[in-house]
Amino acid sequence: MHVKILLQITADDGAPLGTHELVSLSKSVERAEDLGLSLSESKVLLAVTQQRIVESQIETWTERQRRCEGCGRRRRSKGSYPIVFHTLFGDVRLASPRLHRCACHEGNGTATISPLAEFLPHHVAPERLFLETRWASLVPYAAAAELLADVLPISKGANATTVRQHVLRVAERAEAELPLDRCTFMDGSPADWEALPIPDGRIVVGLDGGYVRDWTERKSNFEVIVGRSMPEDASPRYLGFVHGFDRKPKRRLVDMLKSQGMQPNQDITFLTDGGEEVRALTERISACSEHVLDWFHITMRITVLGQFAKGVTQYDEKAGAQLTSELERIKWKLWHGNAPGAQEVIGDLEADLLDLEVDYPNLRKFVRAAREFGVYIASNVDSLINYGERYRSGERISSAFVEATVNAVVSKRFAKKQQMQWTRRGAHLLLQTRTKTLDGTLRQTFERWYPGLADNDSSSRLQAEAA
């Protein structure tokens, strides 16, 4: 069987612009793998089709640019130079004409202009840029480049360095759109807030930190802050930035909340581990917000102290039982929101440890851990709530879901187990595209930048024509 595929192009007014033979194939029917187009054949077909279509489009477009926008006279040509336009279906070589500037524009810039260079400043098709950004946000840059080359006819020019440059450029464009940070975002007065409609429900935001290996200082790490916002009646959103590198962390958090419909009278609960950095991030976001010390991190510290108490029991059963009892009382009081009572028992625990005379080898560590726990509770005393009552009401009291978020956002892509190393800039910018990819808003960003992508995404017209 011989197959010849032709491409016919017509102008908007129906005038023929040419018919091109794209490929000529000889297909046998001996085995199952002979049926239809092979991957290599489809790549050739897509690449040739793309070349012909883009050439025809650019030829029509550049012909319109030859007319001066001011007086309508035809500009004189000064030759052309080649450029390569990187598309999803191959790299298209184009001739970029250089035109003399019209006399009516004398003195305004250079003597010649290159309309196509201005039209395609980065020489990359937006849809290819989107796919590169999306895939590179999920897998390593080299793997994303290999994936593109495997399924699309873009083996030339698809490499980890190019993909990385494109992704970081996308992230920098998004960063440039983010307004400057402010010390507070509480606009208006309480009287204005009371006049607003009642919000749909509470927004719960969990914030936690993770660590990434530093490229500059090979033996050290730097901290990234990761968060997840979960409204009652909207889709969750992700947040991520490099602590100390980002200059707009609070603005980033506020913009995420506003995208989920946050109002000035919105009830917001911030669940954190009580660290100074994340606690400061939540301040002055909203007059109706609260900061809650995460129950998961409280119990984690009490569990560590309980292990020390079990060690003491092996050397002095009575003393170990008393210490265990005190830890249970601390946990019970904190669970019921009795912060003063819990602090009193923590003080008794520290005193009993100082008076303890046993040969337990980890006694010093136990004393230090108990003292640090006391400081931890005292630093976050205003963030302690009645966890039992909140839990029985069906509300979140733990940021355990953020632990999963840290794993999804940081560990899986930044290869914590493989000890990959990152610059602060590279990690911060990739976090911006990764969080948008994970919560499904990356496509919306591209459609806002390139409105035509929204039309291209609609297949109803193509389906109708195919039928």
Kinemage of the C-alpha trace (Angstrom):
@kinemage 1
@onewidth
@group {chain A} dominant
@subgroup {mainchain}
@vectorlist {calphas} color= white
{ca met a 1} P 0.000 0.000 0.000
{ca his a 2} L 1.286 3.459 -0.945
{ca val a 3} L 0.140 6.496 1.034
{ca lys a 4} L 0.690 10.090 -0.031
{ca ile a 5} L -0.299 12.901 2.351
{ca leu a 6} L -0.924 16.356 0.870
{ca leu a 7} L -1.428 19.699 2.626
{ca gln a 8} L -3.632 22.321 1.008
{ca ile a 9} L -3.465 25.889 2.310
{ca thr a 10} L -5.953 28.616 1.386
{ca ala a 11} L -6.198 32.278 2.339
{ca asp a 12} L -9.008 33.692 4.472
{ca asp a 13} L -10.830 34.734 1.294
{ca gly a 14} L -10.582 31.200 -0.109
{ca ala a 15} L -7.761 31.904 -2.564
{ca pro a 16} L -5.396 28.926 -2.851
{ca leu a 17} L -1.941 29.475 -1.388
{ca gly a 18} L -0.502 26.167 -2.456
{ca thr a 19} L -0.642 22.407 -2.162
{ca his a 20} L 2.345 20.577 -0.699
{ca glu a 21} L 3.234 16.915 -0.634
{ca leu a 22} L 4.206 16.197 2.954
{ca val a 23} L 5.217 12.534 2.990
{ca ser a 24} L 4.970 9.477 0.798
{ca leu a 25} L 4.834 6.148 2.613
{ca ser a 26} L 4.861 2.491 1.631
{ca lys a 27} L 2.876 0.475 4.203
{ca ser a 28} L 2.657 -3.303 4.356
{ca val a 29} L 0.115 -5.301 6.353
{ca glu a 30} L 2.102 -8.278 7.598
{ca arg a 31} L 2.193 -7.731 11.357
{ca ala a 32} L 0.255 -5.770 13.986
{ca glu a 33} L 3.054 -3.218 14.230
{ca asp a 34} L 2.603 -2.378 10.530
{ca leu a 35} L -0.833 -0.854 11.124
{ca gly a 36} L -1.102 2.928 11.058
{ca leu a 37} L 1.724 5.389 11.505
{ca ser a 38} L 4.780 4.493 13.553
{ca leu a 39} L 6.153 6.968 16.082
{ca ser a 40} L 9.040 7.908 13.797
{ca glu a 41} L 6.686 8.377 10.828
{ca ser a 42} L 4.332 10.537 12.868
{ca lys a 43} L 7.261 12.680 13.998
{ca val a 44} L 8.314 13.269 10.396
{ca leu a 45} L 4.727 14.058 9.381
{ca leu a 46} L 4.241 16.509 12.248
{ca ala a 47} L 7.573 18.218 11.627
{ca val a 48} L 6.971 18.666 7.882
{ca thr a 49} L 3.380 19.830 8.448
{ca gln a 50} L 4.481 22.319 11.086
{ca gln a 51} L 7.209 23.691 8.824
{ca arg a 52} L 4.772 24.272 5.940
{ca ile a 53} L 2.026 25.806 8.097
{ca val a 54} L 4.333 28.154 10.012
{ca glu a 55} L 6.103 29.231 6.806
{ca ser a 56} L 2.753 30.113 5.196
{ca gln a 57} L 1.554 31.961 8.293
{ca ile a 58} L 4.756 33.962 8.621
{ca glu a 59} L 4.842 34.763 4.932
{ca thr a 60} L 1.331 36.237 5.145
{ca trp a 61} L 2.150 38.066 8.380
{ca thr a 62} L 5.439 39.585 7.194
{ca glu a 63} L 3.829 40.801 3.986
{ca arg a 64} L 1.446 42.879 6.110
{ca gln a 65} L 4.383 44.288 8.092
{ca arg a 66} L 5.978 45.712 4.942
{ca arg a 67} L 3.417 48.496 5.013
{ca cys a 68} L 4.280 51.429 7.309
{ca glu a 69} L 1.730 51.664 10.096
{ca gly a 70} L 1.934 55.446 9.923
{ca cys a 71} L 1.614 56.377 6.253
{ca gly a 72} L 0.859 53.010 4.641
{ca arg a 73} L 3.792 53.140 2.223
{ca arg a 74} L 5.693 49.947 1.474
{ca arg a 75} L 9.025 49.680 3.310
{ca arg a 76} L 12.183 48.839 1.393
{ca ser a 77} L 13.840 45.523 2.185
{ca lys a 78} L 17.423 45.184 3.389
{ca gly a 79} L 17.718 41.435 3.143
{ca ser a 80} L 16.924 38.859 5.812
{ca tyr a 81} L 18.613 36.612 8.308
{ca pro a 82} L 17.611 33.143 9.551
{ca ile a 83} L 16.000 32.454 12.913
{ca val a 84} L 14.852 29.157 14.416
{ca phe a 85} L 11.392 29.016 15.981
{ca his a 86} L 11.150 26.181 18.542
{ca thr a 87} L 7.690 24.579 18.443
{ca leu a 88} L 6.153 21.445 19.887
{ca phe a 89} L 6.374 19.780 16.491
{ca gly a 90} L 9.861 20.609 15.442
{ca asp a 91} L 12.257 23.512 15.055
{ca val a 92} L 11.132 25.701 12.165
{ca arg a 93} L 13.747 27.704 10.263
{ca leu a 94} L 12.401 31.064 9.114
{ca ala a 95} L 13.745 34.020 7.178
{ca ser a 96} L 13.426 37.169 9.270
{ca pro a 97} L 13.255 40.187 6.917
{ca arg a 98} L 15.053 43.402 7.784
{ca leu a 99} L 13.142 46.473 6.596
{ca his a 100} L 14.207 50.090 6.248
{ca arg a 101} L 12.381 52.383 8.618
{ca cys a 102} L 9.881 54.600 6.790
{ca ala a 103} L 10.783 58.270 6.209
{ca cys a 104} L 7.838 59.338 8.365
{ca his a 105} L 9.657 57.747 11.336
{ca glu a 106} L 13.048 59.360 10.802
{ca gly a 107} L 14.985 59.934 13.980
{ca asn a 108} L 12.922 57.347 15.890
{ca gly a 109} L 15.340 54.536 16.643
{ca thr a 110} L 17.479 52.495 14.268
{ca ala a 111} L 17.491 52.799 10.483
{ca thr a 112} L 16.085 49.279 10.052
{ca ile a 113} L 13.558 47.119 11.885
{ca ser a 114} L 13.038 43.343 12.159
{ca pro a 115} L 9.301 42.760 12.723
{ca leu a 116} L 9.612 38.976 13.069
{ca ala a 117} L 12.326 39.276 15.725
{ca glu a 118} L 10.008 41.555 17.705
{ca phe a 119} L 7.078 39.178 17.142
{ca leu a 120} L 9.059 36.151 18.384
{ca pro a 121} L 11.480 37.636 20.946
{ca his a 122} L 12.334 34.312 22.615
{ca his a 123} L 11.930 32.070 19.536
{ca val a 124} L 9.834 29.561 21.538
{ca ala a 125} L 6.192 28.655 20.955
{ca pro a 126} L 4.085 29.312 24.111
{ca glu a 127} L 2.613 25.806 24.114
{ca arg a 128} L 6.062 24.232 24.017
{ca leu a 129} L 7.111 26.547 26.822
{ca phe a 130} L 4.093 25.388 28.820
{ca leu a 131} L 4.850 21.690 28.365
{ca glu a 132} L 8.523 22.163 29.192
{ca thr a 133} L 7.593 24.055 32.353
{ca arg a 134} L 4.956 21.554 33.402
{ca trp a 135} L 7.052 18.442 32.870
{ca ala a 136} L 10.240 19.943 34.294
{ca ser a 137} L 8.270 20.915 37.404
{ca leu a 138} L 7.429 17.252 37.946
{ca val a 139} L 10.613 15.451 36.891
{ca pro a 140} L 14.311 16.425 36.540
{ca tyr a 141} L 15.242 18.736 33.676
{ca ala a 142} L 17.100 15.983 31.799
{ca ala a 143} L 14.133 13.600 32.135
{ca ala a 144} L 11.752 16.288 30.860
{ca ala a 145} L 13.975 16.901 27.828
{ca glu a 146} L 14.126 13.160 27.111
{ca leu a 147} L 10.346 12.865 27.443
{ca leu a 148} L 9.800 15.683 24.957
{ca ala a 149} L 12.230 14.110 22.504
{ca asp a 150} L 10.613 10.680 22.889
{ca val a 151} L 7.073 11.711 21.964
{ca leu a 152} L 7.557 14.855 19.864
{ca pro a 153} L 9.766 15.691 16.853
{ca ile a 154} L 12.027 18.025 18.805
{ca ser a 155} L 15.105 15.905 19.463
{ca lys a 156} L 17.331 18.737 18.276
{ca gly a 157} L 17.561 21.471 20.881
{ca ala a 158} L 15.814 19.504 23.610
{ca asn a 159} L 18.368 19.287 26.406
{ca ala a 160} L 18.395 19.824 30.149
{ca thr a 161} L 20.119 23.212 29.975
{ca thr a 162} L 17.647 24.661 27.472
{ca val a 163} L 14.637 23.330 29.385
{ca arg a 164} L 16.015 24.741 32.632
{ca gln a 165} L 16.525 28.186 31.074
{ca his a 166} L 12.978 28.192 29.713
{ca val a 167} L 11.449 27.120 33.045
{ca leu a 168} L 13.346 29.709 35.054
{ca arg a 169} L 12.366 32.412 32.579
{ca val a 170} L 8.692 31.487 33.038
{ca ala a 171} L 9.101 31.645 36.812
{ca glu a 172} L 10.852 35.016 36.619
{ca arg a 173} L 7.977 36.415 34.558
{ca ala a 174} L 5.497 35.247 37.195
{ca glu a 175} L 7.702 36.705 39.941
{ca ala a 176} L 7.803 40.083 38.189
{ca glu a 177} L 3.991 40.230 38.316
{ca leu a 178} L 3.932 39.818 42.096
{ca pro a 179} L 3.490 43.251 43.775
{ca leu a 180} L 5.825 44.473 46.491
{ca asp a 181} L 5.524 43.101 49.996
{ca arg a 182} L 3.886 45.048 52.827
{ca cys a 183} L 4.085 44.807 56.597
{ca thr a 184} L 0.296 44.490 56.844
{ca phe a 185} L -2.523 43.653 54.442
{ca met a 186} L -5.444 44.598 56.674
{ca asp a 187} L -7.133 47.357 54.644
{ca gly a 188} L -10.212 49.253 55.761
{ca ser a 189} L -11.822 49.377 59.206
{ca pro a 190} L -13.903 46.933 61.301
{ca ala a 191} L -17.032 48.848 60.276
{ca asp a 192} L -16.200 48.190 56.619
{ca trp a 193} L -15.600 44.503 57.305
{ca glu a 194} L -18.974 44.089 59.035
{ca ala a 195} L -20.718 45.346 55.899
{ca leu a 196} L -19.162 42.591 53.775
{ca pro a 197} L -21.131 39.413 52.975
{ca ile a 198} L -20.514 36.400 55.185
{ca pro a 199} L -17.659 34.262 53.757
{ca asp a 200} L -18.401 30.753 52.567
{ca gly a 201} L -16.320 29.150 55.293
{ca arg a 202} L -13.017 28.961 57.105
{ca ile a 203} L -9.721 28.687 55.274
{ca val a 204} L -7.124 26.433 56.898
{ca val a 205} L -3.510 27.076 55.939
{ca gly a 206} L -0.708 24.753 56.968
{ca leu a 207} L 2.895 25.962 56.816
{ca asp a 208} L 6.051 23.984 57.406
{ca gly a 209} L 9.705 23.964 56.445
{ca gly a 210} L 11.952 21.619 54.524
{ca tyr a 211} L 15.628 21.564 53.624
{ca val a 212} L 17.492 21.395 50.316
{ca arg a 213} L 21.207 20.848 49.817
{ca asp a 214} L 23.102 23.999 48.916
{ca trp a 215} L 25.068 24.122 45.657
{ca thr a 216} L 27.318 26.950 46.863
{ca glu a 217} L 28.128 25.527 50.285
{ca arg a 218} L 28.176 21.854 49.414
{ca lys a 219} L 28.006 20.498 52.974
{ca ser a 220} L 25.141 22.692 54.163
{ca asn a 221} L 21.408 23.029 53.518
{ca phe a 222} L 19.044 25.946 53.164
{ca glu a 223} L 15.423 26.099 54.258
{ca val a 224} L 12.369 26.257 52.054
{ca ile a 225} L 8.921 27.128 53.395
{ca val a 226} L 6.035 25.125 52.000
{ca gly a 227} L 2.336 25.621 52.603
{ca arg a 228} L -1.073 24.382 51.580
{ca ser a 229} L -4.275 26.399 51.782
{ca met a 230} L -7.511 24.424 52.108
{ca pro a 231} L -10.787 26.382 51.931
{ca glu a 232} L -14.040 24.606 52.725
{ca asp a 233} L -15.598 25.255 49.320
{ca ala a 234} L -12.656 25.695 46.929
{ca ser a 235} L -9.723 23.741 45.555
{ca pro a 236} L -6.524 23.681 47.644
{ca arg a 237} L -3.507 25.732 46.611
{ca tyr a 238} L 0.213 25.272 47.223
{ca leu a 239} L 2.848 27.754 48.338
{ca gly a 240} L 6.623 27.472 48.284
{ca phe a 241} L 9.643 29.753 48.562
{ca val a 242} L 13.241 29.765 49.765
{ca his a 243} L 13.461 31.329 53.211
{ca gly a 244} L 15.799 34.323 53.229
{ca phe a 245} L 15.955 34.527 49.438
{ca asp a 246} L 12.344 35.486 48.777
{ca arg a 247} L 11.634 39.179 49.346
{ca lys a 248} L 7.837 38.885 48.997
{ca pro a 249} L 6.807 35.948 51.211
{ca lys a 250} L 3.804 37.606 52.851
{ca arg a 251} L 2.549 39.036 49.559
{ca arg a 252} L 2.863 35.544 48.057
{ca leu a 253} L 0.719 34.104 50.847
{ca val a 254} L -1.901 36.853 50.546
{ca asp a 255} L -2.168 36.473 46.766
{ca met a 256} L -2.712 32.740 47.169
{ca leu a 257} L -5.515 33.367 49.681
{ca lys a 258} L -7.118 36.051 47.514
{ca ser a 259} L -7.161 33.654 44.572
{ca gln a 260} L -9.338 31.438 46.777
{ca gly a 261} L -11.806 34.226 47.548
{ca met a 262} L -10.398 35.557 50.835
{ca gln a 263} L -12.260 38.583 52.225
{ca pro a 264} L -11.150 40.981 54.993
{ca asn a 265} L -13.683 39.315 57.324
{ca gln a 266} L -12.522 35.807 56.387
{ca asp a 267} L -11.874 33.332 59.185
{ca ile a 268} L -8.392 31.906 58.597
{ca thr a 269} L -6.564 29.349 60.724
{ca phe a 270} L -2.804 29.102 60.300
{ca leu a 271} L -1.373 25.800 61.531
{ca thr a 272} L 2.413 25.803 61.969
{ca asp a 273} L 5.130 24.120 63.998
{ca gly a 274} L 5.560 27.309 66.001
{ca gly a 275} L 8.836 28.343 64.375
{ca glu a 276} L 9.608 32.037 64.503
{ca glu a 277} L 9.849 32.413 60.716
{ca val a 278} L 6.516 30.847 59.822
{ca arg a 279} L 4.775 32.467 62.781
{ca ala a 280} L 5.926 35.908 61.610
{ca leu a 281} L 4.648 35.099 58.107
{ca thr a 282} L 1.085 34.748 59.407
{ca glu a 283} L 0.962 38.055 61.292
{ca arg a 284} L -1.205 40.949 60.040
{ca ile a 285} L -2.648 38.930 57.173
{ca ser a 286} L -6.250 39.309 58.299
{ca ala a 287} L -8.045 40.709 61.338
{ca cys a 288} L -10.022 37.463 61.555
{ca ser a 289} L -7.053 35.105 61.348
{ca glu a 290} L -5.601 32.981 64.142
{ca his a 291} L -2.314 31.195 64.564
{ca val a 292} L -2.572 27.706 66.074
{ca leu a 293} L 0.355 25.633 67.280
{ca asp a 294} L 0.105 22.344 65.459
{ca trp a 295} L -0.882 19.430 67.708
{ca phe a 296} L 1.272 17.037 65.692
{ca his a 297} L 4.470 18.868 66.615
{ca ile a 298} L 3.428 19.085 70.286
{ca thr a 299} L 2.841 15.337 70.535
{ca met a 300} L 6.039 14.636 68.611
{ca arg a 301} L 8.066 16.453 71.265
{ca ile a 302} L 6.175 14.784 74.116
{ca thr a 303} L 6.810 11.400 72.498
{ca val a 304} L 10.565 12.074 72.501
{ca leu a 305} L 10.410 13.021 76.181
{ca gly a 306} L 8.423 9.826 76.831
{ca gln a 307} L 11.228 7.749 75.329
{ca phe a 308} L 13.688 9.367 77.732
{ca ala a 309} L 11.302 8.625 80.639
{ca lys a 310} L 11.213 4.951 79.625
{ca gly a 311} L 15.005 4.956 79.724
{ca val a 312} L 14.937 6.319 83.301
{ca thr a 313} L 12.478 3.534 84.272
{ca gln a 314} L 15.150 0.929 83.527
{ca tyr a 315} L 17.345 2.470 86.244
{ca asp a 316} L 14.706 3.748 88.684
{ca glu a 317} L 11.206 2.375 88.136
{ca lys a 318} L 9.512 4.715 90.598
{ca ala a 319} L 11.165 7.874 89.232
{ca gly a 320} L 10.445 6.784 85.648
{ca ala a 321} L 6.770 6.203 86.456
{ca gln a 322} L 6.504 9.656 88.047
{ca leu a 323} L 8.093 11.349 85.013
{ca thr a 324} L 5.790 9.436 82.654
{ca ser a 325} L 2.792 10.512 84.727
{ca glu a 326} L 3.871 14.141 84.540
{ca leu a 327} L 4.215 13.916 80.756
{ca glu a 328} L 0.692 12.454 80.505
{ca arg a 329} L -0.641 15.322 82.641
{ca ile a 330} L 1.128 17.864 80.401
{ca lys a 331} L -0.374 16.292 77.301
{ca trp a 332} L -3.867 16.175 78.866
{ca lys a 333} L -3.744 19.817 79.925
{ca leu a 334} L -2.489 20.972 76.521
{ca trp a 335} L -5.186 18.907 74.786
{ca his a 336} L -7.838 20.752 76.780
{ca gly a 337} L -6.284 24.179 76.265
{ca asn a 338} L -5.054 24.621 79.858
{ca ala a 339} L -1.788 26.365 78.994
{ca pro a 340} L -1.023 27.740 82.506
{ca gly a 341} L -1.587 24.314 84.061
{ca ala a 342} L 0.622 22.666 81.439
{ca gln a 343} L 3.420 25.173 82.035
{ca glu a 344} L 3.219 24.521 85.781
{ca val a 345} L 3.628 20.765 85.284
{ca ile a 346} L 6.473 21.369 82.808
{ca gly a 347} L 8.205 23.381 85.549
{ca asp a 348} L 7.709 20.451 87.986
{ca leu a 349} L 9.143 18.059 85.379
{ca glu a 350} L 12.262 20.183 84.944
{ca ala a 351} L 12.740 20.437 88.728
{ca asp a 352} L 12.306 16.675 89.206
{ca leu a 353} L 14.862 16.001 86.502
{ca leu a 354} L 17.402 18.304 88.136
{ca asp a 355} L 16.892 16.486 91.467
{ca leu a 356} L 17.081 13.042 89.882
{ca glu a 357} L 20.026 10.880 90.897
{ca val a 358} L 20.266 7.908 88.549
{ca asp a 359} L 22.959 6.480 86.299
{ca tyr a 360} L 20.850 6.943 83.171
{ca pro a 361} L 23.429 7.896 80.464
{ca asn a 362} L 20.987 10.155 78.537
{ca leu a 363} L 19.872 12.133 81.569
{ca arg a 364} L 21.580 15.322 80.336
{ca lys a 365} L 19.822 15.054 76.994
{ca phe a 366} L 16.548 14.484 78.843
{ca val a 367} L 17.059 17.641 80.920
{ca arg a 368} L 17.956 19.685 77.850
{ca ala a 369} L 14.969 18.354 75.868
{ca ala a 370} L 12.586 19.142 78.743
{ca arg a 371} L 13.966 22.673 79.058
{ca glu a 372} L 13.636 23.224 75.295
{ca phe a 373} L 10.058 21.934 75.413
{ca gly a 374} L 9.252 24.431 78.158
{ca val a 375} L 10.671 27.283 76.073
{ca tyr a 376} L 8.771 25.999 73.029
{ca ile a 377} L 5.429 26.046 74.844
{ca ala a 378} L 6.127 29.431 76.455
{ca ser a 379} L 7.018 30.962 73.051
{ca asn a 380} L 3.754 29.737 71.547
{ca val a 381} L 1.456 30.097 74.549
{ca asp a 382} L -0.812 32.503 72.642
{ca ser a 383} L -1.247 29.902 69.903
{ca leu a 384} L -2.500 27.119 72.174
{ca ile a 385} L -6.199 26.281 71.893
{ca asn a 386} L -8.619 23.716 73.279
{ca tyr a 387} L -7.589 20.998 70.865
{ca gly a 388} L -10.118 18.493 72.180
{ca glu a 389} L -13.052 20.832 71.627
{ca arg a 390} L -11.808 21.820 68.168
{ca tyr a 391} L -11.290 18.158 67.262
{ca arg a 392} L -14.793 17.169 68.381
{ca ser a 393} L -16.163 19.966 66.208
{ca gly a 394} L -14.581 18.339 63.182
{ca glu a 395} L -11.994 21.097 62.627
{ca arg a 396} L -8.323 20.605 61.820
{ca ile a 397} L -5.865 20.729 64.705
{ca ser a 398} L -2.844 19.221 62.993
{ca ser a 399} L -0.691 20.176 60.052
{ca ala a 400} L 0.094 16.560 59.258
{ca phe a 401} L -1.290 17.247 55.786
{ca val a 402} L 1.522 19.767 55.349
{ca glu a 403} L 4.082 17.043 56.038
{ca ala a 404} L 2.694 15.292 52.963
{ca thr a 405} L 2.842 18.627 51.132
{ca val a 406} L 6.526 19.075 51.971
{ca asn a 407} L 7.146 15.592 50.605
{ca ala a 408} L 5.152 16.303 47.426
{ca val a 409} L 6.583 19.753 46.759
{ca val a 410} L 10.172 19.389 47.960
{ca ser a 411} L 11.328 15.819 48.484
{ca lys a 412} L 10.021 14.221 45.286
{ca arg a 413} L 11.337 16.872 42.888
{ca phe a 414} L 14.403 18.122 44.733
{ca ala a 415} L 15.577 14.526 45.227
{ca lys a 416} L 16.198 14.602 48.941
{ca lys a 417} L 17.327 10.965 48.950
{ca gln a 418} L 19.704 11.524 46.038
{ca gln a 419} L 21.209 14.595 47.696
{ca met a 420} L 20.776 16.851 44.664
{ca gln a 421} L 22.265 20.315 45.149
{ca trp a 422} L 20.553 23.575 44.239
{ca thr a 423} L 21.237 27.276 44.147
{ca arg a 424} L 18.796 29.375 46.148
{ca arg a 425} L 17.625 31.143 43.003
{ca gly a 426} L 17.143 27.924 41.039
{ca ala a 427} L 15.242 26.243 43.862
{ca his a 428} L 13.034 29.273 44.533
{ca leu a 429} L 12.055 29.741 40.893
{ca leu a 430} L 11.374 26.049 40.354
{ca leu a 431} L 9.182 26.054 43.482
{ca gln a 432} L 6.960 28.670 41.813
{ca thr a 433} L 6.311 26.560 38.720
{ca arg a 434} L 6.062 23.304 40.694
{ca thr a 435} L 3.404 24.614 43.076
{ca lys a 436} L 1.378 25.968 40.135
{ca thr a 437} L 1.685 22.623 38.381
{ca leu a 438} L 0.614 20.633 41.440
{ca asp a 439} L -2.489 22.727 42.139
{ca gly a 440} L -3.441 23.005 38.459
{ca thr a 441} L -3.049 26.769 37.973
{ca leu a 442} L -0.048 26.743 35.607
{ca arg a 443} L -2.261 26.454 32.528
{ca gln a 444} L -4.368 29.397 33.732
{ca thr a 445} L -1.216 31.504 34.019
{ca phe a 446} L -0.175 30.684 30.451
{ca glu a 447} L -3.669 31.346 29.104
{ca arg a 448} L -3.584 34.763 30.777
{ca trp a 449} L -0.236 35.527 29.130
{ca tyr a 450} L -1.210 33.981 25.799
{ca pro a 451} L -5.025 34.194 25.383
{ca gly a 452} L -4.853 32.173 22.180
{ca leu a 453} L -3.927 29.067 24.195
{ca ala a 454} L -7.441 28.986 25.650
{ca asp a 455} L -8.850 28.777 22.112
{ca asn a 456} L -6.305 26.141 21.116
{ca asp a 457} L -7.310 24.079 24.141
{ca ser a 458} L -10.857 23.752 22.856
{ca ser a 459} L -11.175 20.679 20.627
{ca ser a 460} L -14.918 21.000 19.903
{ca arg a 461} L -14.331 22.660 16.514
{ca leu a 462} L -11.776 20.034 15.459
{ca gln a 463} L -14.065 17.222 16.550
{ca ala a 464} L -16.918 18.703 14.522
{ca glu a 465} L -14.755 18.960 11.426
{ca ala a 466} L -13.444 15.426 11.879
{ca ala a 467} L -17.019 14.109 12.091
